């Protein structure tokens, strides 16, 4: 029987009482028979339209989405446990997902700007007001896209949201999801959403651009179009069944239709000066830099992501350990500067071109820049780099008046 797999899926879902997933499969069947059997496709379309009209006048089920106080939101589906079988790619048996449970999701909270923190609190807090939202004919935000440069903390933020909601995070694994076999990626996407729709969870699609690229990209073959079409159908079918998060470093690559599916589109920016200071305070212990050293670090990390700052500090700590192990002498301030210079050599991409040039240049020029741009006094800058205050003053004067120098 042609299209028996779709008919079997409809029968299985209908018997389970899951009307939304059944609707999704009926739409698949309509598309499958539309060319060969247009009269059958028309009958299915009328059936779907009648179902849509019935749902448009039906009240929202508050029992499906409700949170009280600190309790997790109650959404449709079975409880996801540690022994729940995970979906796999048929060809390679690679798992399509990894699951992070709330009790395991105890990492450090993301460092956010006050504006972004307030926005996220509101996003999460919507789940505590489902009745009020339903009275206005709306529901909590069910789909949210996180985008920004690599290392700004999108994955950490997604897990933080899951922990705040008290729900497991079902993270899509691209190594299992994306396949070289024709049609397999689209099938894996369907299996992923079927799994997420079955259980109470937050679905997290990291590196989202890998499966949601624009369909008009001349460099892509027809397969990506099938993948995006499958993704759109699954996003639509997921509907009110659960909270879906996606993250990308390349939002400009996303298909416009995919972009429109997300009610929330949150840009995660690079950390500002206050956020960088908080990140440094998280990564530096047990080191305890002084105020002047902290000012220098905050300035030197401008333009870095949170992951970049962690890499920088980890490298600096390794430098200090090796310096002490070799018996080298010098003040702690020299050790800090030496660590920064070592990182500018080994991991130069962390710094801006200007900052890297200053670190690898003369002490006098660096000290003058710390005063002019880093907020240090001439005395503080001189002590940090090992030159006199008068030398710093003279260098600043020469830089301000190059013709007199």
N, C-alpha and C positions, 0 to 999 in steps of 0.2 A: 504494500500500500504506500503510495507516494505521500511524503510529508508525515509518515507515521510517527516520527520522533516528536513532532510538534503536537500531534493529536494525543500521544501518550502523555506528554507534559501537561496538556490541558486536563486530561482525565485525572492525573495524579493530583494536580493542584486543586481541581474542583472538589475532589473527595476530601481534601484537607480543609476546605472552607476558606481558602485564601483567594478572595475575589480580585485583588489588585494584581497578583502574579498571574492569575487566570486571564485577566484582560490583556496583559502584556503578551501572553502566548497566542491569544486570539488575533492580536494585531500582527504578530509574526505570520500566522497562518494566512491572514488576509493578503499580506505582501507576497507570500509564497505563491498564491494561486491567482494573483491579480492579472497576470499576462495570459496564462493558459485558460483560466476559468473566470472571466470578468463577471459573469452573472453570480457565481458563488462569492466572489470578493465583494460584490454589491450587497448581497444578503448579510455578509459578516459586518460590513460597514454600517448597515442599518441597525444591526444588533448592538454594535459598539456605541452608536449615537444614542440609542435608547438608554443604554447603561449610563452614558455620560449625563444625560438629562436627569436620570434618577438620582445620581450622586450629587448633582449641582444643587438640588433642593433638600438633600438630606443634611441634618445637623452634624457638625463635627463631633466625633466621639471623644469626649473628654477623658474617658477611661483609657483611651489609647495613648494619650500624651499628657501626663500629669506629674508634677513633682511637688512635694510638700516639705517645706523647710529644707533640710539637708539631705532628704531622701533622693535616690536616683530617679530620673524620669521613668515612668512606666510606659513603655511602648510595646507594640505588638511583637510577638515572637517567643521563641523558647529561650531558656537560660543557657548561655554559652559557658561551658565548663572546660576544665583543663583536659579532660578526656574526650572532648568532642572531636570526631574525625574532621580533619581539614581537607579542603578541596585540593586536588593535584592536577597538574598537566598530564593528559593521557599518554602522550608520547614519551615524556621524560620522567614522569612521576615526581617532578619538582613541586613542592608546595606552592600554592598560589598566594597564601597569606601567612603572616605571623600574627599572633594574638598577644597583646599586652594587657594584663588584667589590672584593675585599679589598685589592688594591694601591692603589685609589683612596680607600679608607676609612681615611685617615691623620689624621683630625681629632683634636682634644684629647680625652683620656679624660674620661668624666664624673666629677664630684666627688661621691662617695658617702659616706654615713656608714659607719663600720666594720662595723656589723651588716649593712647592705645589701650592702656590698662582699663580705663573707664569704659571704652567701647566694648572690650571683651567681657567685662563684668556684666554689661547690659545684655550682650549676646547670650551668655550663659544664664543670666537671671530670667530671661524670657520663659525658661522652662518652669519657673515658679509661678507664672501668671497665665497658665493656659486657659483658665476659665475666663479671665478678663479679655484675653485675646480672642477667644471663641465668640464672646459677646459682640465683638467688632467684626467678626467674620474672617479672622486671620488665625494663623498658627505660628508657633515658634519658628525661627529661621532654621530650615532643615538642610540647607546646602551652603557651604562657605568655602571660598577659594582664598588661600594664603599665597602671596607672591612676594618676591624680593630677591636680593642677591644671595649667592651661596653663603652659608655660615651664619645667617642672621637669626636662626633659631626656629624655623618653621616647623620642623619635626618635633622639637621640644614643646612648642606651643600647642601643637595638635594633641600631644600626649597630656599636656597640662589641662586642656579642655576636657579630654576624656576622664581624667582623674577628678576634676571638679564636678562632672556629671555623674561620677560613680559608675561608669560603663566601661566594658572592655573595648580596647581599640583593635579593630581588625585592619591591619596594615597590608596593603597589596604588595606582593613581592614581584618586582619587574622581571627578575631572572626567571621566574616561573610563568609569569603572565604573558610576556612577549615571546612569540615563537617564530621560527623561520618557516614552519609548515603553513602552507596556504590555508587560510580560514581558521587556524587553530587559535590565534590571538583573540579573534572575535568570540569564539566559543569559550575561551578561558574567561573573558570579561563577563559573559553571561553566567558562568559557573560562580565567579566571584560575587556577583550581585545576588544570585540565588542564595548563596551562603549567608551574605550579610543581611538579606531580607528575612531569612528564616530565624535569625537570632537577635536578641536585644544587644545592640552594640553601636559603636561609632565606626563608620567605614572611613578609612584614611587612604587616599590615593596620592602617594608621594611621587615626585618626578612625573607629574601629571602630563606634561607635554609629550612624553614618550608614547602615549596612547590617544592624545587629544589634539594632534597637529591639524593645522588648517588644511581642509580638503582641496584647496586650490593651489597648494604648493606644487610647482612644476617639477620639483626634484623627487616627489614621492610617487610611488606606484599606486595602482588601484587598490591594493590591499589596505592602505591607510584609510581610504574612503569607507571601506567595509567596517573597519575597526571603529571609526568615529561614529558611523551610523549605529552600530551595535551599542556603543557607549551612550549615545543620546537616548536610545530606546530604554536602556537600563536605568539611566538617571530619571527619565520620566516615570518609569514604572515604579521606581523606589518610592516616589511620592512622599507620603507621610509616614513611611514605615520606620525611618530612623534618620539619624543625623549623619550627613556625609561631608567630610572635609577633603580638600585636595590642596596640593602644594606644588609650586613650580618656580624654577629660577628664570624661566623664559616665557613670561606671560604673553609676549608678542607673537609666539608661535601657535597659540591656542586657536582652534577654530572658533569663529564668532558665535556659532550656534551653541557650542559648549560653554563659552564665556557667559552667554545669556542665561544658562540654566542655573547659575549661582546667584542667589539673592544677596549674599554677603561676599564682598571682594575686598579683602584687607591686605594692604601693602605693609610689609614688615620692613621698616627702614633700617639703615645702618645706625648703630647706637650713637646718640649725641654725647656731649662731654659728660653730662651727669650719669648717663647709662654706662659710659666707658669707665668712669670712676667706680661705679658699683660693681662692674665686672672685674676690674682690677682688684678690688677689695675681696672678691670671691676667690680669685685665682692665686693671689700672692701669698697668703698664709702658708707656712709659718713665718715667712719674711714680713718684716714690718718697716716699710720705707717711711722716711720722713715726709713732711709736707712738700718740700721743694722737689724731692724725688717723685712724689705722686703727681705734682704739676707737670713735670717733664714727661712722665709716662702717659698722662692723659693727652698731652699735646702730640706726642710721638705716635699714639694709636689712632689719631684722627683718620677717618676713612676705612678703618678696619672693622670687620664683623666680630661678633662675639667669639666665633671659632678661631679667627685670626689672633685675637688677643690671648686666648688660652694657649695657642701654639707658641706665641711670643714669650709668654711667661714661663712655659714649660722649658723652652730652650734656654732661657736665662738662668733658670734654676740648675739645669745641667751644667752650664758654664761655671756657675759658682762652686758646684761640687768638685768639678775637675780642677778648678783653680786652687781650691783648698787642698785637694789630694796631691797636687804637684808641689805644695809648699810655697806657692807664690805669695808674696807680700803685697800689701796695698789696702787702702780703706774700703769700707763697704760701698761707698759711693763709686769708687773706681771699679769695683766689681759689677755694679749695676750698669755703668756706662760700657764696660767691657762686654757684658752680656748683650746689650743692645747692638753693639758694633759687630759682635759675632753673628747675631741673627740677621743683621743687614747684609752680611756676606753670605751666610748659608741659606737664608730665606728672604732674600731681598724683595721678593714680590709682595711681602706683607706691608712694606712701606711705600709711601708715595715717592716719586722720583726726587722731589726736593728733600724730604726727610732722609732718604737713604744717602743722598749726596752730602748732607750735613753730617751725618753720623760717620761717614768715611772720609770726611774732610778734616780741616784743622780744628783744634780745640777752641781757638779764638773765634772762628766763624760760628761754631756751634753755640758757644756761650752767648754771643751777640744775638743769635736767633732765639735762644731760650728767653732772653730778656724781651726782645721785640715782639715775639709771637707766642711764647709759652707762658707768659705771666710771671716769670721769676724776677727777683731783684738781681742787680749786678753782682752783689755779694753771693747770693745763692747760686747763680749760674757759674761764677768763678770757682766756688768750692766743689761743685759737681764735676766740672771738667778738668780742674787742676790748674787754673790760671789765676792771676791776681785780679782784683777788682779794677785796678787802673788799666790793666790790659784789656779787660772787657769794655771799659768805657772808651778807650782809644779805638778799639775795633769798631764799635758802634758809630763813633764819630767819623771814622774813615769811610764806613759804608754809607753814611748819610751824605758825605761830601767827598765823592770819589775824585773830583778834580783837585781838591786841596791835598789829598793823600798822594 
